[in-house]
Structure formats: C-alpha cells, structure tokens
Amino acid sequence: MTKKLIPFWAITFGLTWGIATLLILFPDQIATLFGELTVSNPLFILAVYSPGIAAVLLIWQTYGFKSLGSFLKRLTLWRAPVWAWLFIILGVPAVMYLGAALKGSAGEPLPYSPWYQVLPALALALFLGPIEEFGWRGFALPLLQRKFSPFWAGLILGVIWMVWHIPAFLIGGTPQSAWSFAPYFVGGIAASLLLTVLFNESRGSLLTAVLFHFQMNNPIWPDAQPWDNFLLAGVAVVTVWVFRRTLFQTGSGVTNILMPNDEELATPADSSIAVL
C-alpha cells in the first residue's frame, strides 16, 4: 500500500476524532465559543471536511499547488453510463422512499415551513458531506486500487469510512446520534461498493461520487432509517454480481489521482516524497 495513505489516515482521523474528543470532554466550553452543535456548526463542518482537507494537502505537498487544478478538474468528468446517472437521479430516491414506506414515514410532510427554507438545507447538504469524496474516492480509492482489486479496495475503504463516522454516534446534535450504528455500518459498506463501481465506470469522475453522496444526504427525502441501509445493501449485492468480472480483477480500477494525462506529466514537488 502506498505510503501516502498513512498521512491521509492520520490527518483525516486526527482532525475529526480530535474535534470529537473536544466536544465530548468540553461540551459547554465549545458551545460557548462555537454555538450548539448542529450540521452548520463550524467545528462540525471542519470535522466533516477532514478527508478532503487531507487529500488537498497531500496532493499539494507532492505535486505542487498547480496540481490542485488538475485534481479538481475531475469534477467536470460527467461522461458516465446512462444507468449510472439513472441510479443517482432516480435509483437513490427510490431506495429512500421504499425504505420510508417500509418504516411507515413515506407520507410525512417536509420539516420545513415555509417550504423555501429547504433551499439552504439543500445547499448545505451539497457542500457538506459530498466534500468528503475529495478524500475517500478522489484520493484513497485510487491508491487502494493500485494494490487491491476494486471490490476489496471498496470494501476496505468502506470499513474505514464507517469507523471514521463513529464519533458522530456519540455526540448529541448530529444526525447519526439518533440512528443505530449497525444498519448504518451495513449501508455504508454498500454505499462504498456502489461508489467504487460508479467511480470506475465514470473513469474517475469526482462529480458522480459527489452527487451520489449528496443524494444520500438529501434533506427532502423522508426518514427511511434503517430500511434504506438494508435496501442499499441489496442493491450493492446485485451490483457486485453484475460487475463481478472487473470488480475482482486487480488493476481494473482507476488508479490516478490527477487527470490521467496530467498525472503522467506531473513531477513531484519534492523528490524525497513518495510519488502518489
């Protein structure tokens, strides 16, 4: 496994779990300084952004500041199979509403009054959790796929991703604090495998990963916990079966961090640093 994953894990977990430790040990002092813990609290946002921050710092360190433009250019890679876009646009909502129907919450009204208050919630959902994908799928997954087949890379990353979320279940004020961890863990592994397929089938598009993550967090969906996680697991099982030929083949996944042509020409900013 590439050495660059070690500092990535260190920054990602150190920042998020460090903030979580402060919130657990000094809740009153933190609330006085930064306000009550909600998804819009700056400390919460910083903790969520840690994978993206880690990726940006390590790419900058290795290839230089200009390389970040090439990395972010992967947000413009919109070409993906039709089924991928159909799944992101229609499939995820179908999972959410079916899960809500099984729970009995499908007919509940939006918790926003007046209705247009959902707009800032949508904006926050787009620019909060999806930024994680800069680190998870944009940085860690390609490096893992240099050593493992896409299935095992996605599975390993999914486990690490879910472990990283553990503090959110221990601190009041987070969405996860009201959920059960076991179904969430199952759903997270399933999402990681689905994201692995989407990422590879779109040739390393950050756009598909970001939009899938947004759809999973979309505030307009009714509460479907825990059924949405179980349904997502079912979708993942079918997807793994359909793509089994490439998912279990080492070297078949996307392994570049920057845009492909840019990475071939890039020179590490410091020759003493292991190349990504």
For each residue, the residues with C-beta under 8 A, 3 or more apart:
1: 5 143 144 147
2: 5 143 146 147 274 276
3: 6 274
4: 7 8 58 62 143 274 276
5: 1 2 8 9 140 143 144
6: 3 9 10
7: 4 10 11 54 58
8: 4 5 11 12 51 54 55 58 135 139 140
9: 5 6 12 13 160
10: 6 7 13 14
11: 7 8 14 15 50 53 54 57 58
12: 8 9 15 16 50 51 54 135 164
13: 9 10 16 17 50 164
14: 10 11 17 18
15: 11 12 18 19 46 47 50 53 54
16: 12 13 19 20 47 48 50 164 167
17: 13 14 20 21 167
18: 14 15 21 22
19: 15 16 22 23 43 46 47
20: 16 17 23 24 47 167 168 170 171
21: 17 18 24 25
22: 18 19 25 26 30 43
23: 19 20 26 27 30 37 43 167 171
24: 20 21 27 167 170 171
25: 21 22
26: 22 23 29 30
27: 23 24 30 31
28: 31 32
29: 26 32 33
30: 22 23 26 27 33 34 37 43
31: 27 28 34 35 36 37
32: 28 29
33: 29 30
34: 30 31 41 42 43
35: 31 38 41
36: 31 41 173
37: 23 30 31 41 43 44 171 172 173 174
38: 35 41 44 173
39: 44 45 124 128 174 175
40: 44 45 124
41: 34 35 36 37 38 44 45 173
42: 34 45 46
43: 19 22 23 30 34 37 46 47
44: 37 38 39 40 41 47 48 173 174
45: 39 40 41 42 48 49 128
46: 15 19 42 43 49 50
47: 15 16 19 20 43 44 50 167
48: 16 44 45 128 129 131 132
49: 45 46 52 53 131 132
50: 11 12 13 15 16 46 47 53 54 135
51: 8 12 54 55 131 132 133 134 135 136 139 140 164
52: 49 55 56 131 132 133 134 135 138
53: 11 15 49 50 56 57 135
54: 7 8 11 12 15 50 51 57 58 135 139
55: 8 51 52 58 59 71 134 135 138 139 140
56: 52 53 59 60 68 71 134
57: 11 53 54 60 61
58: 4 7 8 11 54 55 61 62 139 276
59: 55 56 62 63 67 68 71 139 257 258 276
60: 56 57 63 64 65 67 68
61: 57 58 269 270 273
62: 4 58 59 67 268 269 270 273 275 276
63: 59 60 66 67 258 266 267 268 269 276
64: 60 67 269
65: 60 68
66: 63 69 70
67: 59 60 62 63 64 70 71 258 262 266
68: 56 59 60 65 71 72
69: 66 72 73
70: 66 67 73 258 259 262 263 266
71: 55 56 59 67 68 74 134 138 257 258 259
72: 68 69 75 206
73: 69 70 76 77 259 262
74: 71 77 138 204 205 206 207 258 259
75: 72 205 206 207 210
76: 73 207
77: 73 74 202 203 204 205 206 207 208
78: 205 207
79: 202 203 205
80: 84 85 198 201 202 205 208
81: 84 85 201 202
82: 85 86
83: 86 87
84: 80 81 87 88 198 201 202 208
85: 80 81 82 88 89
86: 82 83 89 90 91
87: 83 84 90 91 92 198
88: 84 85 91 92 198 208 211 212 215
89: 85 86 92 93 215
90: 86 87 93 94
91: 86 87 88 94 95 235
92: 87 88 89 95 96 212 215 216 218
93: 89 90 96 97 215 218 221
94: 90 91 97 98
95: 91 92 98 99 224 228 231 232 235
96: 92 93 99 100 218 221 222 224 228
97: 93 94 100 101 106 221 222 224
98: 94 95 101 102 224 227 231
99: 95 96 102 103 224 225 227 228 229 230 231
100: 96 97 103 104 105 106 108 221 222 223 224 227 228
101: 97 98 104 106
102: 98 99 224 227
103: 99 100 106 223 224 225 227
104: 100 101
105: 100 108 222 223 224
106: 97 100 101 103 222
107: 222
108: 100 105 222 223
109:
110: 115 118 220
111:
112: 115 116 117 118 121
113: 117
114: 117
115: 110 112 118
116: 112 119
117: 112 113 114 120 121
118: 110 112 115 121 122 219 220
119: 116 122 123
120: 117 123 124
121: 112 117 118 124 125 219
122: 118 119 125 126 218 219 220
123: 119 120 126 127
124: 39 40 120 121 127 128
125: 121 122 128 129 130 214 217 218 219
126: 122 123 130 214
127: 123 124 130 131
128: 39 45 48 124 125 131 217
129: 48 125 132 213 214 216 217
130: 125 126 127 133 209 210 211 213 214 217
131: 48 49 51 52 127 128 134 210
132: 48 49 51 52 129 135 136 213
133: 51 52 130 136 137 138 195 206 209 210 213
134: 51 52 55 56 71 131 138 139 206
135: 8 12 50 51 52 53 54 55 132 138 139 140
136: 51 132 133 139 140 141 157 161 192 195 209
137: 133 140 141 195 196 199 206 209
138: 52 55 71 74 133 134 135 141 142 206 209 257
139: 8 51 54 55 58 59 134 135 136 142 143 257
140: 5 8 51 55 135 136 137 143 144 157 160
141: 136 137 138 144 145 153 154 157 195 196 199 253 254
142: 138 139 145 146 204 253 254 255 256 257
143: 1 2 4 5 139 140 146 147 255 257 276
144: 1 5 140 141 147 148 153 156 157
145: 141 142 148 149 150 153 200 253 254 255
146: 2 142 143 255
147: 1 2 143 144 153
148: 144 145 152 153 156 250
149: 145 152 153 247 248 249 250 251 252 253
150: 145 153 154 196 197 200 246 247 248 249 252 253
151: 154 155 193 196 240 247 248
152: 148 149 155 156
153: 141 144 145 147 148 149 150 156 157 196 253
154: 141 150 151 157 158 192 193 195 196 197 247
155: 151 152 158 159 189 192 193
156: 144 148 152 153 159 160
157: 136 140 141 144 153 154 160 161 192 196
158: 154 155 161 162 188 189 190 191 192 193
159: 155 156 162 163 189
160: 9 140 156 157 163 164
161: 136 157 158 164 165 188 192
162: 158 159 165 166 184 185 188 189
163: 159 160 166
164: 12 13 16 51 160 161
165: 161 162 168 169 176 184 188
166: 162 163 169 170 181
167: 16 17 20 23 24 47 170 171
168: 20 165 171 174 175 176 177
169: 165 166 174 176 177 179 181 184
170: 20 24 166 167 177
171: 20 23 24 37 167 168 174 177
172: 37 177
173: 36 37 38 41 44 177
174: 37 39 44 168 169 171 177
175: 39 168 178 179
176: 165 168 169 179 181 184
177: 168 169 170 171 172 173 174
178: 175
179: 169 175 176 183 184 225 226
180: 183 184 225 226
181: 166 169 176 184 185
182: 185 186
183: 179 180 186 187 225 226 229 230
184: 162 165 169 176 179 180 181 187 188 225 226 229
185: 162 181 182 188 189
186: 182 183 189 190 229 230 233
187: 183 184 190 191 226 228 229 230 232 233
188: 158 161 162 165 184 185 191 192 229
189: 155 158 159 162 185 186 192 193 233 236
190: 158 186 187 193 194 229 232 233 235 236
191: 158 187 188 194 195 212 216 232 236
192: 136 154 155 157 158 161 188 189 195 196
193: 151 154 155 158 189 190 196 197 236 239 240
194: 190 191 197 198 212 232 235 236 239
195: 133 136 137 141 154 191 192 198 199 209 212 213
196: 137 141 150 151 153 154 157 192 193 199 200 247 253
197: 150 154 193 194 200 201 239 243 247
198: 80 84 87 88 194 195 201 202 205 208 209 212
199: 137 141 195 196 202 204 205 208 209 253 254
200: 145 150 196 197 203 204 246 252 253 254
201: 80 81 84 197 198 243
202: 77 79 80 81 84 198 199 205 207 208
203: 77 79 200 254
204: 74 77 142 199 200 254 256 260
205: 74 75 77 78 79 80 198 199 202 208 209
206: 72 74 75 77 133 134 137 138 209 210
207: 74 75 76 77 78 202 210 211
208: 77 80 84 88 198 199 202 205 211 212
209: 130 133 136 137 138 195 198 199 205 206 212 213
210: 75 130 131 133 206 207 213 214
211: 88 130 207 208 214 215
212: 88 92 191 194 195 198 208 209 215 216
213: 129 130 132 133 195 209 210 216 217
214: 125 126 129 130 210 211 217 218
215: 88 89 92 93 211 212 218
216: 92 129 191 212 213
217: 125 128 129 130 213 214
218: 92 93 96 122 125 214 215 221
219: 118 121 122 125
220: 110 118 122
221: 93 96 97 100 218 224
222: 96 97 100 105 106 107 108
223: 100 103 105 108
224: 95 96 97 98 99 100 102 103 105 221 227 228
225: 99 103 179 180 183 184 228 229
226: 179 180 183 184 187 229 230
227: 98 99 100 102 103 224 230 231
228: 95 96 99 100 187 224 225 231 232
229: 99 183 184 186 187 188 190 225 226 232 233
230: 99 183 186 187 226 227 233 234
231: 95 98 99 227 228 234 235
232: 95 187 190 191 194 228 229 235 236
233: 186 187 189 190 229 230 236 237
234: 230 231 237 238
235: 91 95 190 194 231 232 238 239
236: 189 190 191 193 194 232 233 239 240
237: 233 234 240 241
238: 234 235 241 242
239: 193 194 197 235 236 242 243
240: 151 193 236 237 243 244 247
241: 237 238 244
242: 238 239
243: 197 201 239 240 246 247
244: 240 241 247 248
245: 248 249
246: 150 200 243 249 252 253
247: 149 150 151 154 196 197 240 243 244 252
248: 149 150 151 244 245
249: 149 150 245 246 252
250: 148 149
251: 149 255
252: 149 150 200 246 247 249
253: 141 142 145 149 150 153 196 199 200 246
254: 141 142 145 199 200 203 204
255: 142 143 145 146 251
256: 142 204 259 260 263
257: 59 71 138 139 142 143 263 276
258: 59 63 67 70 71 74 262 263 266
259: 70 71 73 74 256 262 263
260: 204 256 263 264
261: 264 265
262: 67 70 73 258 259 265 266
263: 70 256 257 258 259 260 266
264: 260 261
265: 261 262
266: 63 67 70 258 262 263
267: 63
268: 62 63 271 273 275
269: 61 62 63 64 273
270: 61 62 273
271: 268
272:
273: 61 62 268 269 270
274: 2 3 4
275: 62 268
276: 2 4 58 59 62 63 143 257
